[in-house]
Amino acid sequence: MLERNQFPLRPVLPGFAVAWVVIISGASVVLSLLFACVTPFVALAAVSAVILPRRMAVTAVLLAWLANQMVGYFVLGYPQTWDSYAWGLAIGIAAFASLAAALGMLRLTAGLSVTAVGAFMAGFVAYEGVLFAATAVLPSGEGAFSASVVANVLLINSLAAIGLICLHAGAAASRALVARQPGPALP
């Protein structure tokens, strides 16, 4: 099992962890504007799981989901109907399921790359699984879980995760927000 202090490129002080929560929440706003209904919550959850302490990762996912809902209803004009609200709640539950699955993968004894990819993939399966289960009680289009739609969601989440990791690596290289070398474990 990897200890949290073995992850490179992670925040080393609580103040920096807060900055990353703000960055991830801000990324949610931008990504919500770009992709509307395909905000890459899996990427946000997986990267949060790997680079933030657990409590801060939960906060980041919560704020990302809230920001997404605010953009959707106040900027993009999502319909104000019971099923729209229910789908918003289902997406929030799916985002937290993704985070829980990603955090669970941190217990692997594999190397960092395998663990990070495992966290992403476990998060994706959990996210899509929760949304698929929601179709049992919520209205959904026939093609909502077609292979092409799921592949598109996977692609968007993969690109977003790569972008967030590159942002994190760039911050580490410039010694902004993260340490060049891992420090003591955060709670």
Salt bridges, closest charged atoms under 4 A:
none
